[in-house]
Amino acid sequence: MTVEEFYLSVGGDYRMAVATFKTDEKIHKYLKMYLEDEYYDRLSEADKTGDIHEAFEASHALKGVTGMFYLTRLYKAIVELVEQLRAQDKPMDKHLFQKVKEEQQMVVSGIEQIIV
Amino acid sequence: MNTRKTVLIVDDVAINRYLLQDFFENKYDTLLAKDGEEAISLLVENAEEIALVLLDIRMPKKNGFDVLQFMKIHHFLEWIPVIVITGSNDYQDELQAYDFGASDIIHKPFVPQVVMRRAENIMELFARRLNMEKQLELS
């Protein structure tokens, strides 16, 4: 799978990713770093523990990271979750988190396919 | 003698730090900080060399506003411009950043080449202003 095909498969914006990172090699390099990024794991852990503050902090950071990669579909799912959590007065919406989880899994699976 | 300017990049998200470093290091020396506390330490240690700070707002320990306040109190803002790079869409955050002395604000997601152009414009303006102030003092 090429980087462009990866972006197509996960509903991302390849054109803007190239504008940001300049080359496919650079996108490749940074996508590898995305796999090591801690914020999704922190969000997932916050879901288990019910820590609303941590859920907001982690989702806000994840929003920034996915935005930089122009992983648009995942980014939009996270934006909804961030807005739901912003007031930090209600538990994380399970449906919104599930949507993030599904999109994240697609992104991770796609990255794993292109870095082999 | 090293004539390259130094840019301090402050962001808790590693990808953002390294991405900016990738673009800036061809022309500038770079220092990286992952939170406000590290940023303040690096500012104190390297104040004479730093020509610009690229500063995230939402960070653990001390945040970007704390760094700006520190820089204002210790007069660093008089010769080191700060560009705030934020993921926030809240205009109050923007106003607060300007109130605290930020020279410019860039929203995430950013295009590094655009950050670079704006950074260079601001460094040039600051250098010109400082030069004019020196000339005025001499005259």
HADDOCK unambig.tbl for C-alpha pairs under 7 A between the chains (distance, minus, plus):
assign (segid A and resid 19 and name CA) (segid B and resid 111 and name CA) 6.77 0.50 0.50
assign (segid A and resid 20 and name CA) (segid B and resid 111 and name CA) 4.86 0.50 0.50
assign (segid A and resid 20 and name CA) (segid B and resid 112 and name CA) 6.16 0.50 0.50
assign (segid A and resid 64 and name CA) (segid B and resid 87 and name CA) 6.16 0.50 0.50
assign (segid A and resid 64 and name CA) (segid B and resid 108 and name CA) 6.69 0.50 0.50
assign (segid A and resid 64 and name CA) (segid B and resid 109 and name CA) 6.85 0.50 0.50
assign (segid A and resid 67 and name CA) (segid B and resid 109 and name CA) 5.47 0.50 0.50
assign (segid A and resid 68 and name CA) (segid B and resid 109 and name CA) 4.75 0.50 0.50
assign (segid A and resid 68 and name CA) (segid B and resid 110 and name CA) 6.92 0.50 0.50
